[in-house]
Amino acid sequence: MRPFLLRHPVRPVALLRLFLGIVLPLLLVGWVAEDLLEGQSFAFEQPFLLALHRFATPQLDQLALLFSTVGGVSVIAPLSALILVALWFKQHRLAAFWTLGVAGAAALNVVMKLLLHRTRPELWPRLVQEHDASFPSGHSMYSAAFVTALILLTWRTPYRWPALVLGIGFSGAVGVSRLYLGVHYPTDVLCGWLTGVAWVLGVYGVLHPFSRLKTTGRRSGV
């Protein structure tokens, strides 16, 4: 029997994805989480939020509320369900990847909030009220997981670059909107993004959702 590593050679791109997309982000998230568990704070966060709030206008208020709504569970969850149904009829492995990637990120966010239970900033009268824990940002984590999974699904298609550019812009706008609205600290949003991306890339690495499609393609001459 051939050794596992010889039968399944590790490609450099996979190692790069593992380090930059999973290991490094999780190390940073773990460092922030450790400080929060020890009761420490980050001195730059409140001044940053107050400086951002100085740019507030009624127009930006409405824009931030829009992205905060679209990037929330009430919009992304039904959209995720529709994509899941479409993937289920196409290939069950892709549907499993989507479910574990996106829904799993949402479940992980709940667990992290319960474990760390960081209180939300109270720096000015907020336009929206949130009552759960602050770390990590659920909007940022969920939107990052959704976008990362979508980019991976479209990477072998002509839509990969629109998905990449628009997806990053969308998730970025969602995270910034949460800062603008004063419901999160910067590390909440940053760690939400990093954890969402790392989770989906980890699921992708475990499931290899396109491997069966490649085999089918070779057999059919595609």
URSULLIN-V679656 format. One record per residue. RES is the residue in one letter. SS is DSSP state (@ for helix, = for strand, . for the rest). PHI is phi in radians with two decimals (none if undefined). Layout:
res	ss	phi
RES	SS	PHI
RES	SS	PHI
This chain:
res	ss	phi
M	.	none
R	.	-1.28
P	.	-0.99
F	@	-1.00
L	@	-1.17
L	@	-1.35
R	@	-1.28
H	.	-2.27
P	.	-1.07
V	.	-1.51
R	.	-1.43
P	@	-0.99
V	@	-1.13
A	@	-1.20
L	@	-1.14
L	@	-1.14
R	@	-1.11
L	@	-1.11
F	@	-1.31
L	@	-1.34
G	@	-1.65
I	@	-2.18
V	@	-1.13
L	@	-1.08
P	@	-1.05
L	@	-1.22
L	@	-1.10
L	@	-1.16
V	@	-1.09
G	@	-1.10
W	@	-1.12
V	@	-1.13
A	@	-1.09
E	@	-1.07
D	@	-1.11
L	@	-1.16
L	@	-1.12
E	.	-1.48
G	.	1.43
Q	.	-1.48
S	.	-2.27
F	.	-1.96
A	.	-1.10
F	@	-1.38
E	@	-1.25
Q	@	-1.12
P	@	-1.03
F	@	-1.11
L	@	-1.13
L	@	-1.14
A	@	-1.14
L	@	-1.13
H	@	-1.17
R	.	-1.16
F	.	-1.55
A	.	-1.11
T	.	-2.42
P	@	-1.01
Q	@	-1.18
L	@	-1.18
D	@	-1.00
Q	@	-1.14
L	@	-1.15
A	@	-1.12
L	@	-1.11
L	@	-1.11
F	@	-1.17
S	@	-1.13
T	@	-1.25
V	@	-1.14
G	.	-1.48
G	.	-1.59
V	@	-1.10
S	@	-1.09
V	@	-1.85
I	@	-1.21
A	@	-1.10
P	@	-1.08
L	@	-1.13
S	@	-1.09
A	@	-1.14
L	@	-1.13
I	@	-1.13
L	@	-1.06
V	@	-1.07
A	@	-1.09
L	@	-1.21
W	@	-1.07
F	@	-1.35
K	@	-1.56
Q	.	-2.86
H	@	-1.10
R	@	-1.17
L	@	-1.13
A	@	-1.13
A	@	-1.13
F	@	-1.05
W	@	-1.09
T	@	-1.11
L	@	-1.19
G	@	-1.23
V	@	-1.48
A	@	-1.18
G	@	-1.11
A	@	-1.13
A	@	-1.12
A	@	-1.17
L	@	-1.09
N	@	-1.07
V	@	-1.09
V	@	-1.11
M	@	-1.13
K	@	-1.10
L	@	-1.17
L	@	-1.28
L	@	-1.67
H	.	0.84
R	.	-1.39
T	.	-1.30
R	.	-1.39
P	.	-1.16
E	.	-2.26
L	.	-1.85
W	.	-2.81
P	.	-1.07
R	.	-1.54
L	.	-1.36
V	.	-2.24
Q	.	-1.97
E	.	-2.14
H	.	-2.08
D	.	-1.62
A	.	-1.23
S	.	-1.59
F	.	-1.93
P	.	-1.48
S	.	-1.12
G	@	-1.15
H	@	-1.05
S	@	-1.16
M	@	-1.19
Y	@	-1.17
S	@	-1.16
A	@	-1.15
A	@	-1.14
F	@	-1.04
V	@	-1.17
T	@	-1.09
A	@	-1.09
L	@	-1.15
I	@	-1.09
L	@	-1.11
L	@	-1.19
T	@	-1.74
W	.	-1.13
R	.	-1.67
T	.	-2.17
P	.	-1.16
Y	.	-1.61
R	@	-1.14
W	@	-1.25
P	@	-1.04
A	@	-1.12
L	@	-1.15
V	@	-1.19
L	@	-1.18
G	@	-1.15
I	@	-1.10
G	@	-1.10
F	@	-1.14
S	@	-1.11
G	@	-1.09
A	@	-1.16
V	@	-1.10
G	@	-1.09
V	@	-1.12
S	@	-1.09
R	@	-1.22
L	@	-1.20
Y	@	-1.04
L	.	-1.36
G	.	1.32
V	.	-1.76
H	.	-2.52
Y	.	-1.49
P	@	-0.98
T	@	-1.20
D	@	-1.06
V	@	-1.23
L	@	-1.04
C	@	-1.24
G	@	-1.12
W	@	-1.02
L	@	-1.10
T	@	-1.20
G	@	-1.07
V	@	-1.14
A	@	-1.09
W	@	-1.09
V	@	-1.15
L	@	-1.12
G	@	-1.14
V	@	-1.07
Y	@	-1.05
G	@	-1.16
V	@	-1.38
L	@	-1.47
H	.	0.81
P	.	-1.11
F	.	-1.69
S	@	-1.11
R	@	-1.21
L	@	-1.13
K	@	-1.10
T	@	-1.08
T	@	-1.09
G	@	-1.12
R	@	-1.16
R	@	-1.19
S	@	-1.61
G	.	1.48
V	.	-1.35
